Amino acid sequence: MLVIDAVVHGYDFRPENRNPNCPQASYDGMVDFLYRVGHTSVESGKPGYLMSRDEFTAGWTAEELAEIVFVESDVDVLYYHGVEIDGFFSGGASPYELGKALKRAYPGRVQLYAPVDPLRGPAELELMEQRIREDDIDGLKFYPTNGVIDPEISSSKLTLLNDRELVFPYLEKARELGMRRIAIHKAVPAGAGPRVLNHVDDVTTAAIAFPDMTFEVVHSGWAFLEDCALQLRSHGNIYATIESVSNMIVRKPRKFAEIIGTLMAHGGTDRILFATGVPSAHPQPIVEALRDFTMPEDLVEGWGFPELTDEIKAKLLGGNAARLHGLDPAEVKQRISTDGIAERRAAYLAEGERPWKLHRERLAA
């Protein structure tokens, strides 16, 4: 089967990437949260997979990410998501330029989502249009906050997709330019403030207002599970991208089963996208665990959850993401079979697993 990781990042949590206006304690707190919740609580316990905090926060190169995803794992294609969060990071939390470099190096294996932050003002609309027209992008990534506290509302400044004055002009311009795939971070806490910051209601409004566009709720089900499931049942243009949820399968399989089962029971199996958020966690243990996963019998018998058949696993692991992007899995498999990755992966496996190999070699040097 074709395996697609629908969210890959290039986290840059180095000290020098801190916005000078962000207090050191706030910056450290955010990075600590991502390290503990996003990595150490879900990463495989097999030797070599768990990173130290220094390794996790040291920044990444395009070649390191490609090595992790394509050589060290069975993932065939990745979707890179650029993320800004200006209030914390001077150069982006997941730098867009790093995603561009990945796509230039591996055009047959990388799809690119450009970050959009309407809180930056009118120039951001021009930048979005420039990227759509000039860069080879495949989608747009919104984030619900820029990380800056607004004293007037005693909360983080908000970018909600139901904001007709702030955000709708971006959606209208994107549609006008033929860019109709929108992803937005949800469910996992994104900043200080009320639950509206992380809730998914605003995506529902956008999906109704723009029925010819698709909206990927990234981290769907991590929190607000019932609301995420009802979205899938009610709106055919909403997709559940299970970044962070996928990662639970390695060490929290029961929790994973309850979330994925609820999403499938309400919305079916055609609009759920496997994602790991590399380098939050290494993709290979997650892929292996999902391939071997069986829905617990009591959840099938008692809750009516679907069995995870091989056909459904093929959809989750790549078929759904391929269809969303108009990719033919067999054609993609054929095209990438001659790019040399298969030989590099065989050599890696012959040497014995060395997770995060290039990254650790660079840090050691």
HUBELWO-V643441 format. One record per residue. N is the residue number from 0. RES is the residue in three letters. D_LAST is the distance of its C-alpha to the last C-alpha in Angstrom with 2 decimals. Layout:
N,RES,D_LAST / N,RES,D_LAST
This chain:
0,MET,37.29 / 1,LEU,35.19 / 2,VAL,32.54 / 3,ILE,31.70 / 4,ASP,29.44 / 5,ALA,31.48 / 6,VAL,28.98 / 7,VAL,25.25 / 8,HIS,23.48 / 9,GLY,20.32 / 10,TYR,20.26 / 11,ASP,18.88 / 12,PHE,19.35 / 13,ARG,17.12 / 14,PRO,19.20 / 15,GLU,19.58 / 16,ASN,21.25 / 17,ARG,24.04 / 18,ASN,27.38 / 19,PRO,28.55 / 20,ASN,31.87 / 21,CYS,30.47 / 22,PRO,30.79 / 23,GLN,27.61 / 24,ALA,29.36 / 25,SER,30.24 / 26,TYR,26.75 / 27,ASP,25.31 / 28,GLY,28.27 / 29,MET,27.75 / 30,VAL,24.07 / 31,ASP,25.08 / 32,PHE,27.89 / 33,LEU,25.80 / 34,TYR,23.30 / 35,ARG,26.20 / 36,VAL,28.75 / 37,GLY,26.71 / 38,HIS,24.03 / 39,THR,24.67 / 40,SER,28.41 / 41,VAL,28.22 / 42,GLU,25.01 / 43,SER,25.59 / 44,GLY,25.69 / 45,LYS,24.55 / 46,PRO,21.51 / 47,GLY,18.15 / 48,TYR,19.69 / 49,LEU,19.89 / 50,MET,16.97 / 51,SER,16.52 / 52,ARG,17.66 / 53,ASP,14.32 / 54,GLU,13.00 / 55,PHE,16.35 / 56,THR,16.46 / 57,ALA,13.11 / 58,GLY,14.68 / 59,TRP,14.50 / 60,THR,14.62 / 61,ALA,17.67 / 62,GLU,16.07 / 63,GLU,14.38 / 64,LEU,17.89 / 65,ALA,19.61 / 66,GLU,17.64 / 67,ILE,18.50 / 68,VAL,22.10 / 69,PHE,23.15 / 70,VAL,21.21 / 71,GLU,20.63 / 72,SER,24.09 / 73,ASP,27.62 / 74,VAL,27.72 / 75,ASP,29.08 / 76,VAL,29.29 / 77,LEU,27.80 / 78,TYR,29.42 / 79,TYR,27.00 / 80,HIS,28.48 / 81,GLY,27.73 / 82,VAL,28.52 / 83,GLU,29.07 / 84,ILE,30.45 / 85,ASP,30.79 / 86,GLY,31.90 / 87,PHE,28.47 / 88,PHE,25.97 / 89,SER,26.05 / 90,GLY,24.19 / 91,GLY,25.35 / 92,ALA,24.41 / 93,SER,23.74 / 94,PRO,23.54 / 95,TYR,26.11 / 96,GLU,24.31 / 97,LEU,21.50 / 98,GLY,24.36 / 99,LYS,25.87 / 100,ALA,22.78 / 101,LEU,22.77 / 102,LYS,26.46 / 103,ARG,26.23 / 104,ALA,23.76 / 105,TYR,25.74 / 106,PRO,29.24 / 107,GLY,30.95 / 108,ARG,28.79 / 109,VAL,28.24 / 110,GLN,30.91 / 111,LEU,30.26 / 112,TYR,31.87 / 113,ALA,32.01 / 114,PRO,32.19 / 115,VAL,35.54 / 116,ASP,36.41 / 117,PRO,40.14 / 118,LEU,39.82 / 119,ARG,38.29 / 120,GLY,41.75 / 121,PRO,43.53 / 122,ALA,40.72 / 123,GLU,38.74 / 124,LEU,41.54 / 125,GLU,41.25 / 126,LEU,37.48 / 127,MET,38.04 / 128,GLU,40.69 / 129,GLN,38.51 / 130,ARG,35.73 / 131,ILE,38.32 / 132,ARG,39.94 / 133,GLU,36.98 / 134,ASP,33.92 / 135,ASP,33.94 / 136,ILE,33.93 / 137,ASP,35.49 / 138,GLY,36.18 / 139,LEU,36.03 / 140,LYS,34.31 / 141,PHE,36.12 / 142,TYR,35.06 / 143,PRO,37.86 / 144,THR,36.73 / 145,ASN,34.71 / 146,GLY,33.97 / 147,VAL,36.37 / 148,ILE,39.22 / 149,ASP,42.67 / 150,PRO,44.99 / 151,GLU,48.07 / 152,ILE,47.32 / 153,SER,45.20 / 154,SER,42.58 / 155,SER,39.59 / 156,LYS,40.68 / 157,LEU,41.49 / 158,THR,41.04 / 159,LEU,43.42 / 160,LEU,44.46 / 161,ASN,48.12 / 162,ASP,48.11 / 163,ARG,50.57 / 164,GLU,50.11 / 165,LEU,46.36 / 166,VAL,44.93 / 167,PHE,47.75 / 168,PRO,47.55 / 169,TYR,43.97 / 170,LEU,45.13 / 171,GLU,48.17 / 172,LYS,46.22 / 173,ALA,43.69 / 174,ARG,46.64 / 175,GLU,48.35 / 176,LEU,45.33 / 177,GLY,45.10 / 178,MET,42.01 / 179,ARG,43.33 / 180,ARG,40.37 / 181,ILE,39.50 / 182,ALA,37.01 / 183,ILE,37.00 / 184,HIS,35.08 / 185,LYS,37.61 / 186,ALA,38.26 / 187,VAL,34.94 / 188,PRO,35.41 / 189,ALA,34.29 / 190,GLY,35.53 / 191,ALA,38.28 / 192,GLY,41.81 / 193,PRO,44.44 / 194,ARG,43.96 / 195,VAL,44.93 / 196,LEU,41.35 / 197,ASN,40.08 / 198,HIS,43.33 / 199,VAL,44.04 / 200,ASP,47.57 / 201,ASP,46.58 / 202,VAL,45.16 / 203,THR,48.56 / 204,THR,50.29 / 205,ALA,48.09 / 206,ALA,48.60 / 207,ILE,52.35 / 208,ALA,52.36 / 209,PHE,50.23 / 210,PRO,51.35 / 211,ASP,50.01 / 212,MET,46.40 / 213,THR,44.04 / 214,PHE,42.25 / 215,GLU,39.29 / 216,VAL,39.17 / 217,VAL,35.50 / 218,HIS,35.19 / 219,SER,38.86 / 220,GLY,40.30 / 221,TRP,37.61 / 222,ALA,40.39 / 223,PHE,43.88 / 224,LEU,44.13 / 225,GLU,47.84 / 226,ASP,47.62 / 227,CYS,44.84 / 228,ALA,46.93 / 229,LEU,50.05 / 230,GLN,48.26 / 231,LEU,47.60 / 232,ARG,51.20 / 233,SER,52.70 / 234,HIS,50.61 / 235,GLY,49.75 / 236,ASN,47.30 / 237,ILE,44.99 / 238,TYR,42.06 / 239,ALA,40.17 / 240,THR,36.40 / 241,ILE,35.29 / 242,GLU,31.71 / 243,SER,31.08 / 244,VAL,34.30 / 245,SER,32.81 / 246,ASN,30.00 / 247,MET,32.71 / 248,ILE,33.81 / 249,VAL,31.14 / 250,ARG,32.12 / 251,LYS,35.19 / 252,PRO,37.13 / 253,ARG,40.50 / 254,LYS,39.47 / 255,PHE,38.12 / 256,ALA,41.43 / 257,GLU,43.53 / 258,ILE,41.75 / 259,ILE,41.55 / 260,GLY,45.06 / 261,THR,46.50 / 262,LEU,44.99 / 263,MET,46.33 / 264,ALA,49.69 / 265,HIS,50.32 / 266,GLY,48.65 / 267,GLY,48.41 / 268,THR,45.41 / 269,ASP,45.10 / 270,ARG,43.25 / 271,ILE,40.43 / 272,LEU,36.91 / 273,PHE,34.05 / 274,ALA,30.86 / 275,THR,27.81 / 276,GLY,26.11 / 277,VAL,22.69 / 278,PRO,20.27 / 279,SER,22.87 / 280,ALA,23.04 / 281,HIS,21.97 / 282,PRO,24.87 / 283,GLN,25.44 / 284,PRO,27.02 / 285,ILE,29.14 / 286,VAL,30.36 / 287,GLU,31.22 / 288,ALA,33.04 / 289,LEU,35.03 / 290,ARG,36.07 / 291,ASP,37.38 / 292,PHE,38.86 / 293,THR,42.59 / 294,MET,44.41 / 295,PRO,45.95 / 296,GLU,49.60 / 297,ASP,50.94 / 298,LEU,49.32 / 299,VAL,50.88 / 300,GLU,54.26 / 301,GLY,54.48 / 302,TRP,52.67 / 303,GLY,53.24 / 304,PHE,49.61 / 305,PRO,49.02 / 306,GLU,47.55 / 307,LEU,44.10 / 308,THR,45.19 / 309,ASP,43.05 / 310,GLU,44.58 / 311,ILE,43.58 / 312,LYS,40.03 / 313,ALA,39.76 / 314,LYS,40.93 / 315,LEU,38.53 / 316,LEU,35.45 / 317,GLY,36.03 / 318,GLY,39.68 / 319,ASN,40.46 / 320,ALA,37.47 / 321,ALA,38.30 / 322,ARG,41.92 / 323,LEU,41.06 / 324,HIS,39.21 / 325,GLY,41.80 / 326,LEU,39.61 / 327,ASP,41.18 / 328,PRO,39.02 / 329,ALA,40.30 / 330,GLU,39.73 / 331,VAL,36.14 / 332,LYS,35.45 / 333,GLN,37.03 / 334,ARG,35.17 / 335,ILE,31.66 / 336,SER,32.48 / 337,THR,31.78 / 338,ASP,28.47 / 339,GLY,26.32 / 340,ILE,24.85 / 341,ALA,27.15 / 342,GLU,25.81 / 343,ARG,22.16 / 344,ARG,23.31 / 345,ALA,25.30 / 346,ALA,22.43 / 347,TYR,20.31 / 348,LEU,23.34 / 349,ALA,23.96 / 350,GLU,20.59 / 351,GLY,21.27 / 352,GLU,20.18 / 353,ARG,16.52 / 354,PRO,16.86 / 355,TRP,14.31 / 356,LYS,12.37 / 357,LEU,10.57 / 358,HIS,10.10 / 359,ARG,8.55 / 360,GLU,6.21 / 361,ARG,5.19 / 362,LEU,5.41 / 363,ALA,3.79 / 364,ALA,0.00
